[in-house]
Amino acid sequence: MALKDNRVDKTRFAGRRLGRYSTISDTEIEPIYTPLDIEGFDYGSRLGMPGEYPFTRGVYETMYRGRLWTMRQFAGFGTAEETNRRYKYLLAHGQTGLSVAFHMPTLMGYDSDHPRSRGEVGKCGVAIDTLKDMEVLFDGIPLDKITTSMTINAPAIVLLAMYIAVAEKQGVGTELISGTIQNDILKEYIAQKSWIYPPVPSMRIIIDIFEYCARHVPRWNTISISGYHIREAGSTAVQELAFTLADGIAYVKSGMERGLDVDEFAPRLSFFFDAHNDFFEEIAKFRASRRMWARIMKERFNAGKEESLRLRFHTQTAGCSLVAQQPMNNVVRVTLQALAAVLGGTQSLHTNSMDETLALPTEQAATVALRTQQIIAEESGVANVIDPLGGSYFVERLTDRMEEDAWAYIDRIDRMGGIIPAIERGYPQMEIADAAYRYQRQVEGMQKIVVGVNKYKMEENDTIPTLVIPHDVEERQIKKTTTIKAQRDNNKVGAALDRLRNAAKGKDNLVPFVLEAVRAYASIGEIMDVMRGIFGEYRDPALF
């Protein structure tokens, strides 16, 4: 049958396979796609060449032919000594970048000896209280030769200062260190909920970091604008894309309102996305994100540098997709998710371990996760061609659809006055909650299948070894922290904290003052408490 009759021809499929087909985000999918689904598609404006505007096909000209993505494994548990050993193990097995997981007290700006930290020390990440812990964490790891990503948000200014101070002790200048701090507080209000300060002072701290790093730490990614946690909270792929870019718009706007030239700080903005189970939907999301951000930076913010238009992103496979039932099946899920990230053009990738729904990863599970990336890179052949799915009728239509739906969300957020007013109204929070509810209903109703959970169940599930954090970790860490606080020059600490307090009351950039306090071995809790006293603490609006 002639192609011009394709729209009629598609009706043949309706009677062959009954039912409605949709992505995991519930975007309806046609049975077949042809050139008529992308009629009027202009290669130059929609795709172009890799490394050229609008960057749909990749942010660099040679992509993986020039350099493979950075292979990171998110790691951290117990004390700095134990995590340092894990880092050296992973680096010895071919990992090419570090990614630090901090325990909950550090994420919330408390020391291990704080009453609120009891029972949480070292459980979900590494305990970092003072510069001494950071020194141990990176002992024997040259910071001028490795890139480090730190998943830290409200206290990001303190952890960045500690990293700079450790580099100084190694004799490495700030112009040589490279890595990323997550530093994305807006997605905390939307999804992850580990905030400390209200939005206005939080944004001030973030822009202070933009400003300081643009002038003193030029290779550092000052923020990782994160859709990952939005997706993990239950959003659709479109919501993840739209809310992440809306957050990015707010950060760029705030930087420019400070008086920074957009091309001074925008090249060091980075992004962080989830790679979920729906293979083609995820690839389309990554491709649409690059095209949209390039247009946002060029048309909305008049960025001039090509580097300011590039959306560079890290990907982590979907933690929320891992299940406790038949946990070895998680290896397959992670492999498909990682492959989607690679075909989508990621710059950095973390593959989850099969046991992460049960505990922090064992060495064996982490090694399998790392080997997954290495097999994709070295054996599969997918890194040999740039954007190999470009031109697929299905992928191009899905990319366009993803972009269209995401623009609709961004337009609604713009009409609300931006993402911060939208957060204050609870708009993205409720959209995510509704999406999570719909998906759960689909799983319970068997419209969406989770192998081993609602189909192909087994009476007895496989058991695998899991990592257990010893109970004495907490006491050992508390003892170390109290010893450091007793032995340091507390007059020097007090003076540094006073200067930080006065700076927080004014308009000075806070990074130099935090650096001074860190060098004196002031703790995270002490530094964050100074700013708590000035900025207050955020209280989430109740939404029902």
N, C-alpha and C positions, 0 to 999 in steps of 0.2 A: 504494500500500500504506500502511496506517495506520502512524503513527509508533511506536505501541506494539510493532509487529512489526519494528522497525528492526534489532534484534540478529540476527534471522533473515535479514532482508533483506540485510545486509552480506555474507552468504555468496555472493551473486550475483557479487560482484566478484572472488572468488578465482579463478574459471575464466576471467576475461576478461584479466587481466594476471598472468602467472606471476611468481613470484619474491618475495623479501622486500624490503620498502622500509624504510629507516631514515634517521635524521638522520646528519649527519657524525660525531656522537658515538656512533652506532649504537643510538640509541633507536628501537625499532620504531614505525612509523607505520601507522595504519589507513587504508583507502582513502577513507573518508568519516567525518565527525563530525556528530553531531546533538545535540539537547538531552539525549538519554539518556546521552551521554558526560559530561555535567556535572550529572547528577541531584542534586537537593538543593542546588544552587549558590545561595548566599545573596549577593545583590548587596552588601548593606551590609558584611558581614564579609570578603568576598573581594575586592571592588573598591572600593566607595565612590566619592567624588568626588575629582577631582584636588586636591592640596593638603590632603587630609584623611587621617587614619589609615584603612586601612593603607598608603596612598600607592601602591597598585598602578598607578593611572592617571597618576601623576606627582607630584613633590614640591611643585610650585607650582600654585596655582589656575588661572592663565591660561596656564601653560607657554609655548609659542612665540608665542602671540598677544600676550603681554606683552613677551617678549624672546626673540630667537633664541638658540640655543646659542652659546657662545664658539668661534670658529673659530681653531684653533691649528695650526701646522705645526712639528713637531719639527725643530729646525734647530741646527746647530753644526758647524763644521769648521775646521781650520787654527788660525789665531790669532784673538784677540778682535777685531782690526781687520777681518778678513775676515767673521767672523760678524756683526759689527755692521752691515756693509753689507748682508748677506742679510736681517737683521731689518728694516732700513729699507725694503728692496725689498718684502718681504712685507706690511708695514704699509701701504705705499703702494698695494698691490694689494688691500686690503680685509681682510687678516687682522685679527682683533680681540683676540688675546692672543698672548703669546710663550711658547715652550716650548724650554728649553735642553737640548741634547745635549752632554754632556761627553765628552772623550776618555778612553780606558781608564786612563791614569795618574791622572787626577783621581778617577775612580770608585773606584780602589783606594788612594787617599790618598798618591800619590807625586808629587813635583815632576817637571817635564820634564827636569831635569838629573840625575835619579836613573838609575843604570845599568839598572834594570828597565824604564825608560821608553823605552829606545832602540828605534827602529823603530815606535813607537806614537804619537808626538807629533802631535796634530792629525788623526789618521787617521779615527777613528770619531766624532769630536765636537770641540768647541773646547777648546783648552788653557787651563786656568785654574790659575795657580800662586800668585799673590798678589792682594791687593786692587787693585793697579794693573791687572791683567788685567780684573777685574770692572768697574773704572771705564771702561775702554775699551769693554768689551762693551755697556754701556748708555749710552754717550756719546750725547747728543742725544735720549734716550728718557726722557720724564718718568715716573718711577716712581709718581707719585700718579694717573696717568691710564691706566696699562696694567697688566694682570695678567700675572704671569710664573709659569710652571710649570717647576720644575727637577727633572730626572730624576737624582737623586742620593740615595744611601742611607747607607752607612757614614759618609761625610764630610758628611752633610747639615747638621750643626750648624755646620760651617765655612762652607759656601756660604750658609746663611741669615745668618750673621753678616756675611759680605761684602756681601750684598744690603742689609742694614740699614745698613751703613757707607756704601755708595754712596748710599743714599737720604739719609742725613745730609748727605753732601757736596752733594747737590742741594737741601738745605733742606727735605726731606720728612720729616715725623715718622713714627714707627713706627705711629701710629694710622691713618695714611693709606695705607700700602702694603698690597697684597693680592696673593695668589698661592698657590702650593703648592710644598712640597718633597715628593718621594716618600717618603723617610724610612722605608721599610717593609723592615726587615731580615729579618723572618721569611720572606717570600717569597724572599729571597736564599738562605737555607738550603735552602728547598724546591726552587727552580727556577733562578734566574739565576746564583747562585754568586759574586757580587761582594761578599763580606763582608770584614770585617777582624777585628773583635773577637768574642769568644764571646757567646752569647745574653744572659747576665745583665747585663754592663756595657753591651751594646748597648741593652737595654731601658731601662736607667737613663738613657742619653743621650736616648732618644726621649721618655721621660716628662719629663725636664728641659725639652725643647723644648715639650711640651704645656703645662707649668706656666708657663714664661716667656712664651710667646705669648698664653696666656689672659689674662695680666695686662698685657702691654706691646705686643703686636702683634695686636690683636683681630680684624682682618680676614684674617689669614693662615690658610690651611689647613695644619695642622701635620703632616699625613701624607696620603699617597695610598695607601690599602690596596689592593694591586695584584693583581688576578687576571690581568692581561695577560701577565705573564711565565710564570705557571703554565700558561696556555693555549699560549703560544709554545713551552713545553718539551714539549708533546704531550698535555696533559690533555684530557679531555672537557669539555663545557660544564658539566655537573653538578659535576665535580671543581673546575673553576675557581671556580664559585659557592661550593661548600662550603668549600674550603680558604681562600678569601679571607675569608669571613665568620668562619671559625674564627680566622684571624689577627686580625680586628677584635675578636673577643671577648677575645682575649689582651691587646690593647692597652688596651681599656676596663678590664679587670680590673686591669691593672698601674697604670693611672692612679688608680683608686680605692684600691688598696692603698697608694699614695703618700700618700693622704689628700685627694686632689682630689675635689671634688664633681663627679659625673658631668655635670651640666648646665653646669659651668664650662668643660669642654674638649670634650665630645662634639659640640657644634654645629659645630666646625671640623674634624672628621674628614671626609675625603673618600675616594672610591673610584676605581678605575681598572680598566676591563674591556676585553677584546678583543672586536672584532666580526668574527666568522669568516664562512665562506661560507654556512652553512645559515641562510637568511633567517629563517624562523619560529622556529627553535630559539634564535637570538640574541635575538629580541624577547621570547620567553618567559623567557629567562634574566634580562634586565634587569628585567622586571616582577616576577618572583619575588624578585629580590634586594631590591627596595624593601620588599616585603611582609614578607620574613623579617627584615630588619634592624629594621624598625619593631617587630616582635614581640619580637625579642631585646632591644632597648633598653627597651621598656616592661615586659616580663614578667621578664626576667633581671636587669636593672640598675635597674629602677624609675626611669627617667629621667622627669622631669616636663615639661621644655620640649618643645614641638612640634619645635623645631629639632634637638633631640637624636635624634629618631626618624627624621629624613629621611636617606635614603641619596642623597647627591649624588655624581654620578660623571662622570668623563672617560672617553672612549672613543677607542681607536686602532684603525684597521682592521688586519687580521691580517697582520703581516709574514711569518709562516710560510706563508701561503697564496700569496705571490708566487712566481713561477717565472721562471727565466732563459729558458726556451723561449718564443718568441713574446711578448716582454715587454709589447707594447702591449695584450695581453689583460688585463694586470693593471689597466688603467684600468677595465674592466668589473667585475672582481672588487671593486675598491675602491668603486665606485659602489654596488653592491648592499650591501656591508658598511656603508657610510656611511648608506644609506637605512634599514637595519635599526636602526642606532644611534639615528637620529632618531625612527623609529616606536617605538623602545623608550624614548624619553624622556631621552636624554643631556643633560647640562648643558654639555658641552664636547667637542669632536671634533677629532681629527687624522686626516687622510686620507693614507695612504702614497702615495709617488710610484711611478710604474711601474718606475723604474730601481733601486729600493732593494735588490733582490736581487743587483744587480751592483756598486753603489757608492753613495756618498752622493748625494742628489738634485742634479741640475742645476737652474738657475733655471727652465728651461722645464718640466721635469717637476714641480717644486714648484708652479708656477703652475697647471698642469692639475689637480693634486690639490686646490689651493685652490678653483679654479673649480668643481670637482665639488661641493663643499659649497655654494657660492653658487648653483649651478643648482638643487640640491635645495631650498635655502631660498627662492629667489625665483621659480622657474618651475614646480616640480612640484606645488604646492598641498598637499603633505603636512603643512606646518606650520600649516595653517589650522584643523585640528580636533585637539583634545586626545585622545590615545590612540585613533585612529580604528579600530584593530583590536579594541578592547575589546568583548567580547560575542561575538566569533567563537568558535564551538564548538571549533574546532581550537586556536586560540591559548589559550583559557581552559583547555582540558584539558592542553595542553602546559605551560602555566605551572604548573598544579597538579602535574603529573608532575615537573617540574623541582624544585619545592619539596619534594615528598615524598622524592625521591631525595637531595637535598642535606641534608635533615634527618637522613636515615639516616647519612650520612657524619659530620655534626656530632655525632650521638649516639655513634658509635664513638670519635670523638676525645675527647669528654667522658669516656668510660669509661677512656681511656688517661691521663687527668689533664690534658688540654688539648693545644693544638697544639705547645707546646715539647717535652713528653715524646714526643709522636707524631713530631716531627721527629727527635729523638734516637734513636728506634727505626727511623727510615727509612720510616715508614708512607706519608706523602704522596708521598715521592720514588719509592717502588716502585709506588704506584698510577698515578702519571703515566707512569713508564717502561713499565708494562704497557699502558696505553692507547695510548701512542705506537707501541709495537710492533704492537698489533692493527690500528691504522689503516694503518701502513705495509704490513702484510700484505694488507689489503683493497685498497690502491692497486695493489700488485704483482699481486694476483689479479683485478683489474678489477672488484671489487665497488664500489669508489669511483672515480669518474672525475675526473681532473685534465686538463682540456683542454690539448692541446699536449704533455703529458707521457706519458700512457699511452693517449691516444686523440686522433685528429685531429692526429697528428704531421706535421711537415714536414721535408723533407730539409735545407733551409737555413732557419735561424731568422732573424727580423728582427734587424737591428742598430740600436741607438740610441746617441746620444752619452752618455758617462758623465763624471762629475766626477773629475778626477785631482788629488790633493793633491801639490803640488810637494815635492821632496825637501828643499828649503832651508827649509821650514817649521820643521822640527825644530831646525836650527841657529839660526835667527832667534829662536825661542822660548827656547832655552837661553841664548842671549846676553842676552836681555832679563831673564830670571830671575836670572842671575848678577850682572848689573849692579844690579838692585834690591837684592839681598842685600848687595852691597858698599857701596851708597850710603845705605842706611837707618841709623837709630840702633840698632846691634846691642846696645848695653847695654840699651836700652829693650825690644828684642825678647827678650833673655835673661831680663830680670826678669819680663816678662809670661808667658813659658813656664814659669818657675819657679813663679809663682803658680798657673798652670793645673795643673801637676804636683801641687802640694800639695792643690789642690781635688779632683783626681781620686782622691787617696788617701783623702779624707774623703767627706762626704755633701753638700757644697754643690752648688747648681745650677751646672752648668758653662757655661751660655750666656754670662753676663757675663764670664767669664774668657777664653773663646774670642773674644768681641768685642774685649776689650782687646788680645789678641795680633794679631787681624786688623788693627785700627786702626794697630798698630805695623809693619805689613807683614810679619809672620811668614807664612811660606808654609804651604800646605796640608800638605805633607810634614812640616814641622817640628812643626806642631800635632798631626797624627795620630801622629807618632812619639812625642811626649810621652805620649799616651794608650796607644800600643802598649806602652810601657815599664811602664805600670801595669796595664793590662787584659790584656795578652797578645794572641795571635792565635788565631783559630778554626781548627781542623783538622777537615775533614769525615770522618765515619766511613765506612770502606770498606764498600760494599754490593755483594753479588754475587748 
